Amino acid sequence: MSPIGEDQAGADDGTINLHCCWVKRTALAKRPLGRSELKQFTDWNDGQPETELNFKFYRQATNKIVGISNEAATFLDGCF
C-alpha cells in the first residue's frame, strides 16, 4: 500500500505538510483501545506508549493526523 503522505518542507516554525490519501482497514482490533483504556496514562515522563497515544488522541485536535514514536507504533501493531 502507498504511504499515507509525503513529507514536504514546512513553514519556518518546523511544521510538516502531508499529502493525504485513502486508508484501507486491513484488520479488526484485538482489544479495546478507547479513551477509557488510555485515560489512566497521564504521566508524560513514564515512557509508556499508551501515555503518548492518550495525549495525541485525546488532548490534541481531533481532525489531524499526528506523528507517533516507534514505540507507540509497535504498541498499536499489537492491537490489530
VOBA-1610 file (N, C-alpha, C; in pm, whole numbers, padded with zeros to 5 digits, always signed):
BEGIN
Met+00085-00118+00000Met+00000+00000+00000Met+00089+00124+00000Ser+00044+00227-00062Ser+00119+00350-00069Ser+00128+00416+00067Pro+00232+00494+00092Pro+00241+00567+00219Pro+00128+00666+00232Ile+00098+00703+00355Ile-00012+00796+00380Ile+00020+00933+00322Gly+00143+00976+00327Gly+00175+01108+00273Gly+00323+01124+00249Glu+00356+01233+00188Glu+00496+01265+00162Glu+00531+01387+00244Asp+00647+01381+00312Asp+00693+01498+00386Asp+00732+01607+00290Gln+00702+01728+00326Gln+00744+01843+00250Gln+00803+01943+00347Ala+00885+02029+00296Ala+00939+02135+00381Ala+00823+02216+00434Gly+00823+02237+00564Gly+00713+02310+00626Gly+00742+02458+00636Ala+00661+02524+00711Ala+00679+02666+00736Ala+00802+02686+00822Asp+00835+02810+00846Asp+00953+02841+00928Asp+00943+02786+01069Asp+00823+02752+01114Asp+00807+02701+01251Asp+00836+02551+01261Gly+00877+02487+01152Gly+00916+02346+01156Gly+00802+02249+01133Thr+00684+02297+01098Thr+00574+02206+01072Thr+00597+02128+00944Ile+00532+02015+00933Ile+00543+01929+00815Ile+00407+01921+00748Asn+00405+01940+00619Asn+00281+01928+00543Asn+00274+01789+00483Leu+00155+01730+00477Leu+00137+01598+00421Leu+00033+01601+00311His+00053+01519+00209His-00049+01492+00109His-00124+01370+00159Cys-00252+01382+00182Cys-00329+01270+00237Cys-00385+01181+00126Cys-00411+01058+00162Cys-00471+00963+00070Cys-00569+00876+00148Trp-00637+00785+00080Trp-00730+00694+00145Trp-00654+00589+00224Val-00708+00550+00337Val-00650+00445+00420Val-00748+00329+00424Lys-00698+00209+00400Lys-00783+00090+00397Lys-00766+00012+00527Arg-00878-00024+00589Arg-00872-00108+00709Arg-00842-00251+00667Thr-00740-00309+00727Thr-00700-00445+00691Thr-00715-00544+00805Ala-00752-00497+00924Ala-00767-00587+01037Ala-00863-00525+01139Leu-00922-00608+01221Leu-01006-00563+01331Leu-00922-00555+01458Ala-00968-00477+01552Ala-00896-00463+01678Ala-00902-00594+01757Lys-00789-00628+01823Lys-00782-00746+01908Lys-00834-00716+02048Arg-00832-00587+02085Arg-00879-00547+02218Arg-00922-00402+02213Pro-00999-00355+02309Pro-01041-00216+02311Pro-00923-00121+02330Leu-00928-00008+02266Leu-00824+00094+02284Leu-00889+00232+02271Gly-00982+00259+02361Gly-01053+00385+02361Gly-01006+00475+02473Arg-01078+00583+02489Arg-01043+00682+02592Arg-01038+00620+02731Ser-01132+00532+02762Ser-01134+00473+02897Ser-01011+00386+02922Glu-00959+00320+02819Glu-00839+00236+02836Glu-00712+00321+02849Leu-00709+00437+02785Leu-00589+00520+02787Leu-00592+00629+02894Lys-00707+00653+02953Lys-00724+00764+03048Lys-00627+00759+03165Gln-00593+00640+03212Gln-00505+00629+03330Gln-00360+00667+03299Phe-00322+00674+03172Phe-00184+00703+03135Phe-00168+00853+03115Thr-00130+00923+03224Thr-00122+01068+03220Thr+00017+01123+03254Asp+00106+01041+03305Asp+00240+01088+03341Asp+00329+01085+03218Trp+00350+01202+03158Trp+00424+01210+03033Trp+00564+01151+03044Asn+00622+01149+03162Asn+00759+01101+03181Asn+00767+00951+03210Asp+00657+00877+03202Asp+00663+00734+03234Asp+00716+00649+03119Gly+00728+00706+02999Gly+00785+00633+02887Gly+00693+00528+02825Gln+00566+00525+02866Gln+00473+00426+02815Gln+00413+00473+02682Pro+00403+00385+02581Pro+00340+00426+02455Pro+00194+00464+02473Glu+00127+00405+02572Glu-00012+00440+02598Glu-00027+00587+02638Thr+00071+00640+02712Thr+00068+00781+02752Thr+00078+00871+02630Glu+00168+00838+02540Glu+00182+00915+02417Glu+00052+00914+02337Leu-00009+00797+02325Leu-00134+00786+02248Leu-00248+00861+02316Asn-00255+00854+02449Asn-00357+00929+02523Asn-00345+01077+02491Phe-00225+01129+02495Phe-00204+01271+02468Phe-00241+01306+02323Lys-00194+01227+02229Lys-00214+01260+02088Lys-00356+01235+02040Phe-00422+01133+02093Phe-00559+01105+02051Phe-00660+01198+02118Tyr-00639+01231+02246Tyr-00744+01296+02323Tyr-00711+01435+02374Arg-00590+01481+02358Arg-00556+01616+02405Arg-00519+01709+02292Gln-00487+01655+02176Gln-00461+01739+02060Gln-00588+01748+01978Ala-00588+01836+01878Ala-00704+01849+01791Ala-00736+01715+01727Thr-00863+01684+01715Thr-00901+01552+01666Thr-00910+01543+01515Asn-00897+01652+01445Asn-00912+01648+01300Asn-00778+01654+01227Lys-00676+01594+01284Lys-00547+01593+01218Lys-00476+01461+01243Ile-00385+01428+01156Ile-00301+01310+01172Ile-00176+01354+01247Val-00133+01273+01342Val-00015+01309+01420Val+00095+01207+01396Gly+00218+01249+01416Gly+00330+01156+01412Gly+00342+01087+01546Ile+00378+00960+01545Ile+00395+00886+01669Ile+00533+00822+01670Ser+00580+00789+01788Ser+00710+00727+01804Ser+00707+00582+01757Asn+00825+00524+01738Asn+00834+00382+01702Asn+00774+00293+01810Glu+00790+00332+01936Glu+00736+00253+02046Glu+00584+00252+02041Ala+00523+00369+02015Ala+00378+00376+02006Ala+00327+00298+01884Ala+00402+00303+01774Ala+00363+00226+01654Ala+00369+00076+01682Thr+00471+00032+01753Thr+00483-00109+01789Thr+00369-00151+01880Phe+00335-00065+01977Phe+00223-00094+02066Phe+00093-00108+01986Leu+00067-00013+01896Leu-00054-00020+01814Leu-00056-00144+01725Asp+00060-00182+01675Asp+00068-00301+01591Asp+00019-00424+01667Gly+00043-00427+01797Gly-00003-00539+01878Gly-00152-00536+01906Cys-00218-00424+01875Cys-00361-00411+01900Cys-00445-00455+01781Phe-00381-00476+01667Phe-00456-00510+01546Phe-00402-00635+01482
//
